[in-house]
Amino acid sequence: MPSRRNQPGKMTKRSCVTNDRSWPIVAGNYKLGSPDSPVAVLIIGNGAANVPLDLVRVFGTMKTENLGLEKVIVNIISEPCIRFLIVCGREEFGHFPSDAVVHLVRDGVDERGRVVDARSAIPYLTNIPREAIERFRRQVEVIDLVHPKEAEEIVAFDPLYEFDAARNEELRAAIEDCRARDPGPFPEGPMVIRSRTVELDPAKTTKAIDNMAIEFTSQMLRLPSEKLSTEASVIAIAPEFGILLDVVDGVVREAPSVEFAERLRLYYRGVK
């Protein structure tokens, strides 16, 4: 039976952002700075940097190469004054979120919504329209300050790490360089994306993804080989509420995104 998939969020446009009460439009782990700055700073993982708020529009953290990246895209394209995205911190094994950002801007996504050539485990952008992704790629220049890039182990928890003096100075220099090269607001104005999945509370989304991963891997260990290798798709019972049926194990569950749940299940069962 063919799967029924979530429809991407609806896209609208509005006039330029004038105050922080209307922006960012999606909740996340970030701090706001100067409305006049063209710079956004994205820290990979749980990093603590000395970011001068008077020099940046916003800075925050990102941990995942899929739903987390979609939230970043939605917020940035709704603020046309942001023309530079500085990605910094250290890479995380498995997710490789900074690699996904760099490849997204450089190479885009394929017909399945997968970031082309990304090293990440599940770099699928399935909850926002292609127009939003292409707008993001045209609007911002990515400055890659992530090092080290060769993460070699999975960290069982999310430890805080701090930037040393040299990295803080490197970051400040990059911010000042971007400000000096400010081309002005993106000429097409703000683009607003409305998507239930993207607008979910980040903590609840992360917990839901973790729960799905545990369920899928537990089932995988119990499945016979003929079921393990199946490419059967999940069926959306109520896409607007994220309710789906996994036809392999017959379980009905709730997910932040039906499309992403299917990608996650196929990933854990070895289907690329």
N, C-alpha and C positions, 0 to 999 in steps of 0.2 A: 504494500500500500504506500503510495507516495506521501511524503511528509508535507504538512502545512506549516509554513514558516511565519515568524513574526514579520510584520511590515515595518520598515525603517521609520524613524520619527518624522513627523511632518516638518517642513521647512518654511519659515517665514522671514521677512526682513523688517527692520524698523530703523528709526533714525539713530544717530550716533549716541553712544553712552555718555551721559553727562554727570552721573553721580554713582556712588557705590551702593546705593539702596537697590538699584536694579541690576547690579553686576557684582560678582559673577552669578550666572543664572543656575549653575549646578554646584551643590555643596561639595566641599572637599577639605583637605588639610592644607590650608594656605593662609598667607597674610597679605593684606593689601598695602600698596605703597602710594606713589604719586600718580594721579590720573594723567599727567603729562608725559610720563615715561613710555618709550616704545619697547621696553624690555620686560620679558617674563623670565623668571628663573625656575627651572625644574630640577629638583634634587632627587636622585634615584635612591629609593629605600628610605631608611630612617636616619637621614643625615642632618647634622646641625652645622650650618654655615653662618658666617657673619655677613648677612645681606643688608646693605644700606637701603632702608625703606624709602628714603627720599630720592633714590636713583632708579627704582624699579616700579613697574605697574603692579606686579604681583609676584610672589614666590611661594612655592609649595612643593610637596613630595608626590612621587608616583611609584607604585610598586608592581603594577601588572601591565602587560603588553597588549591587553585587550580592553576590558571595561574601563580600566584606569586611564588608558590612552584616549578612549572615546570621550571621557569627561574633560580631559585637557583640551581636546579638539573643539568641543562644544563651547567651552568658556572662551577660548582664544578667538574663534571666528565671530563671536558676538561682541568683541571689543576690537574694532579696526585699528585703534591706535597701537596695538601690539604688533611690531614688525620683526622682532627678534626673540628667539627662544633659546636661552642658554641652558643646556643640559649638563649637569655636573654631578659629582659624587663618585660612587664606585658601582661597577656593574654587579648584578645579582645573577647567580647561576640558575639555569632553567628558564626563568622569565626573560632575562636579558632585555629589560625594558628600554634602556638607552639605545641599544642596537635597533630595536623596533622603531623608535622615533626617527633615528638617522635614516634608516632605509625607507621609512614611509615618505619622508620629504624628498628623498633622492629618487626612489624607484616606484612609489605608489603601491596600489594593491591589485591583486589579480581578480579574475571573475568570481572567485569564491569569497572575496573580501580579505584574503590573506596578504599581509605585508610582504612584498616581493623580496626574497633573499634574506629575510630576517632569521636570526639564529634562535629566536624565542620558541618556546614550546607550542604555544597556541596564539599566534599573533593575528587573530581574526577580528576585524572591525565589521560587525554585522548588525549593529543597532542604530546606525546613522546612515543617511543617504550618501551615495558616491559624490554628489555635488558638494557636500560638507567637507569630505576628505580632500577633494581637489582644491577647494577654497583655502583650506588650511595650508596645503602645499604651496599655493601661490602667495599667501599672505605673509608667511614668516620665513626668515632665514634661521637655520639651526646652527648654533655654535656648540660644538662638542668638546666639553672639558672633562669628560668621564675618564677616570683612570684609577685603578687598573681596569682594563677591559676583559681580562682573562680570569673570570670567576671560576674556581675549580671545585667548589664544594657547596652543598646545600646547607644553609644555616637553619637550624631547627626552630629558632625564635627570631625575633626582629630586633637585634641589638642597635642601640644608638651609637653612631660613630660621629666624631667631630672633625671638621676641617682644621688642618694646622695653619699656621700663619702664612706659609707660602701659597697654599691653595686658596685661602681667603683673599690674598693679594692678587692672585691670578684671576679670580672671579671678579673682583672689583675692576681690574684693568679691562676685562672683557666687557663689563657693563658700560664703562665709560667710553670704550671704543664704539659700541653699538649706539649709544646716545649721540655721539659725534657724527654718525652716519645715518641718522634718522631720516628716512625718506618721506615722512609724514603719514597720516592715516591711510589705510588701504582704501582706494577710491570707491569700491563698491558698497561701502557702508557695512553696518552690522548684519550678521546672518544669525538667526535664532532657530535652534533645533529643539523640538519638544519630543522627548522619548521617555516613556515610563521607566525603562531600564536604566538609561543614563542618569535620570534624576533620582534614582533610589539612594537612600542613605549609604555612604561608602562603607561604614562598618557592617551594616546588614548585608550589603552585597558581598563583601569579603567573606563573611561567615557562611553565607549561602553557597558560595563557590567552594569553600573548604569542605562543607558538608557533602556537596555533590562529588567532589574528588574522592572523599573517603568511601562513599557509597559505591561509586563506579569501580574503584580499585578492589574493594571487598568482594563485589560481585565477580570481577574478573578472575580473582583467585579461585572461585568456586565453579566457574563455567567450564564445560567440556570444550574441546578445541573447535568443534564445528560452530558453536555459538560465539566463541571468542573472536573468531575471524569474520563474523558477519558484518556486512555494511548496511544493515537495515537502519532506516532513519527513525527518529522519534516522531511522534504524532502530536501536534499541538491541539489540545482539547479546548483551551481558552487562552489564546496568545496574549490578549490584553492583560491577563492576570498571571501569565507565566505558568500555566498549568499544562503539563505534558504527560504523555504515555510513552514509556520505553517499551517497545514491542518485543525486545529480546527477553527481558525478565518480567514483563507484565506489570510493572510498577507505575503507579500514577504519582507524580511529585510536582512540587512547585519549584521554579527556578527563576533567577533574575532575568534570564533571557532564554527562550526556547531554542533559538538558533545556536547560542553559545553553549547551552547544555549538550546539544548534539555534537558540537565540535569537541567538547571536553570528553564526552563518552567515547567517541571514535579515537581520540588521541590515546586514551588509556587502554584501548583495545588494539592499538598498533595500526590503525587505519589513518593514513596521511591525507 
